[in-house]
Amino acid sequence: MKPLSPMLRPKPLLFAALLLWLVFPSLAAQTKTNSPPSPAPTPTNALPAQLVLPKSVFLIPTTPQQGKDPFFPHSTRLFTSVVVSTNPLPAPVVKIELKLTGISGTSARPLAIINNRTFEANEEGAVSTASGSLRIRCLEIRADSVLVQIGGEQRILRLRPGS
């Protein structure tokens, strides 16, 4: 048998393209006629609906049944109650007990005994009190009193009558 020439051999791709070219327009016309007409949009004056985005809510669990820390699953630090103080507590008022025991010396150079330590005018030093050591400055020594400075506060110490 003699082989057919390449020109006379049937070409399947060409045959398929020709078939589609004939069938496709008829299918397109058929789908257009079968679809129902779409309703015309009605014009409105209303604003388009606003999209409401959900807000994330994060709650710290107070019991192990409510949840756990994903990074430290065996930690119990979330379940301990912590009291947070918003206002600092006032500092306790420390009453400084300074006692003028006596006044001595000469009139040109008077001396004052405060908490068992002797001071002259304009002398600074530490005295011991019930709350610890305290630095004071003796500013002026008078006949029956002494003016001292404690920090930025000035105080007058008087001799007790009969001492």
Secondary structure, 3 states (H helix, E strand, C coil): CCCCCCCCCCCHHHHHHHHHHHHHHHHHHHHHHHCCCCCCCCCCCCCCCCCCCCCCCCCCCCCCCCCCCCCCCCCCHHHCCCCCCCCCCCCCCCCCCCCEEEEEECCCCEEEEECCEEEECCEEEEEEECCEEEEEEEEEECCCEEEEEECCEEEEEECCCCC
